[in-house]
Amino acid sequence: MKKNILVVYYTQSGQLKAIADSILQPFRDCNVVFHEIKMEEEFPFPWTGDSFFNSFPDSFQQRPQRLKPVPAEILEGNYDLVLFHYQVWFLSPSIPVTSFLKSADGQKLLSGRPVVTVSGTRNMWILAQEKVKKLLKEAGAHLVGNVALVDRAANLVSVVTIVDWLFSGVKRKYLGIFPMPGVSEEDIRGAERFGRIIRDHLEAGSLGSLQPELAANGAVPISSFLLSVDQKGNAIFKKWVQIIDKRPAQRKFLLKLFNIYVVLALYVVSPIVFVFHNLTYPFWRKSFLREREYFQSV
Ligand SMILES: Cc1cc2nc3c(=O)[nH]c(=O)nc-3n(C[C@H](O)[C@H](O)[C@H](O)COP(=O)(O)O)c2cc1C
């Protein structure tokens, strides 16, 4: 019997759709249904500075916004597996993705079904995945696998290139000297191998043992430095969002301050933290290895 696959995704640039298409290559013999998450009020692409930082409080607080309804024929379908593609905004699932996970339509599609999450991010996805795990659980879904595709350029290089990409809307080599932004073409094409692993486990009825094989094949790369920045960033963003939410009259000004803070944190503080992190790494290597095992699992 042909398996029925539901592919849920949101994408502004098309990157996550390209990733989904690559992962789906081995599913040629299955019935595949796509659902693209659509906002009632779309976010801009390319972004402006104001719109970008204005999305920070709702992204981080995971406040949903209104979505276009899921078409009835998709909502009524019967699915053996859901491939759930998402991106991270401000260390949290993007607003469209949060909105879907919290919506009645989204919960109807996910409830009782096995789900594989697939993220396409700059490089900071680990704690966002924890938030997605929680929302999937609340929706009654069974998370069976996770694939995290990232930009593999150095952290600060990827910041420069993604800013050019998101604020111009054009995927290009910034100034002709920087690498291409986002997940590399090679990694997007290579994601087909994760699709094969997922398909084999689906056909064998062994989705329960999918994630260890995905992890062993490089589906969830975890850097100790990026994990520690993600953890510290979440604690600091929480404080910022509390300050911003408490003072709606000063929101614009506070978002400007937040913008300046982010630039300074990235380009002044993070290189210092990076050096300190590497010098002290031997002291907490063991605890990192334990954490890595946890974050690579579902
Ligand atoms: C508002 C905003 C915030 C973002 N924050 C993060 C982040 O915290 N961590 C990260 O790895 N990527 C971040 N990204 C990059 C996205 O996760 C994603 O890779 C990129 O926007 C391309 O996704 P697309 O398929 O929607 O075009 C952010 C992007 C946007 C637009």
The ligand as an SDF file (V2000), in Angstrom:
LIG
                    3D

 31 33  0  0  0  0  0  0  0  0999 V2000
   13.2610   37.6300   11.7090 C   0  0  0  0  0  0  0  0  0  0  0  0
   14.2880   36.5340   11.5230 C   0  0  0  0  0  0  0  0  0  0  0  0
   14.9900   36.0660   12.6270 C   0  0  0  0  0  0  0  0  0  0  0  0
   15.8930   35.0030   12.4630 C   0  0  0  0  0  0  0  0  0  0  0  0
   16.5200   34.4750   13.5840 N   0  0  0  0  0  0  0  0  0  0  0  0
   17.2990   33.3700   13.4570 C   0  0  0  0  0  0  0  0  0  0  0  0
   17.8410   32.7380   14.6270 C   0  0  0  0  0  0  0  0  0  0  0  0
   17.5960   33.1360   15.7660 O   0  0  0  0  0  0  0  0  0  0  0  0
   18.6350   31.6320   14.4460 N   0  0  0  0  0  0  0  0  0  0  0  0
   18.9330   31.1590   13.1970 C   0  0  0  0  0  0  0  0  0  0  0  0
   19.6700   30.1790   13.0960 O   0  0  0  0  0  0  0  0  0  0  0  0
   18.3880   31.7070   12.0730 N   0  0  0  0  0  0  0  0  0  0  0  0
   17.5860   32.7930   12.1830 C   0  0  0  0  0  0  0  0  0  0  0  0
   17.0050   33.3520   11.0510 N   0  0  0  0  0  0  0  0  0  0  0  0
   17.2020   32.7020    9.7260 C   0  0  0  0  0  0  0  0  0  0  0  0
   16.0010   31.7620    9.4190 C   0  0  0  0  0  0  0  0  0  0  0  0
   15.9440   30.7120   10.3620 O   0  0  0  0  0  0  0  0  0  0  0  0
   16.0370   31.1570    8.0080 C   0  0  0  0  0  0  0  0  0  0  0  0
   17.1620   30.3660    7.8470 O   0  0  0  0  0  0  0  0  0  0  0  0
   16.0190   32.1700    6.8880 C   0  0  0  0  0  0  0  0  0  0  0  0
   15.1350   33.2340    7.2150 O   0  0  0  0  0  0  0  0  0  0  0  0
   15.5830   31.5480    5.5570 C   0  0  0  0  0  0  0  0  0  0  0  0
   14.3180   30.9340    5.7230 O   0  0  0  0  0  0  0  0  0  0  0  0
   13.1820   30.8830    4.6080 P   0  0  0  0  0  0  0  0  0  0  0  0
   13.0990   29.4440    4.1420 O   0  0  0  0  0  0  0  0  0  0  0  0
   11.9150   31.3480    5.2550 O   0  0  0  0  0  0  0  0  0  0  0  0
   13.6010   31.8060    3.4990 O   0  0  0  0  0  0  0  0  0  0  0  0
   16.1350   34.4390   11.1790 C   0  0  0  0  0  0  0  0  0  0  0  0
   15.4430   34.9630   10.0710 C   0  0  0  0  0  0  0  0  0  0  0  0
   14.5290   35.9750   10.2320 C   0  0  0  0  0  0  0  0  0  0  0  0
   13.7770   36.4780    9.0270 C   0  0  0  0  0  0  0  0  0  0  0  0
  1  2  1  0
  2  3  1  0
  2 30  2  0
  3  4  2  0
  4  5  1  0
  4 28  1  0
  5  6  2  0
  6  7  1  0
  6 13  1  0
  7  8  2  0
  7  9  1  0
  9 10  1  0
 10 11  2  0
 10 12  1  0
 12 13  2  0
 13 14  1  0
 14 15  1  0
 14 28  1  0
 15 16  1  0
 16 17  1  0
 16 18  1  0
 18 19  1  0
 18 20  1  0
 20 21  1  0
 20 22  1  0
 22 23  1  0
 23 24  1  0
 24 25  2  0
 24 26  1  0
 24 27  1  0
 28 29  2  0
 29 30  1  0
 30 31  1  0
M  END
$$$$
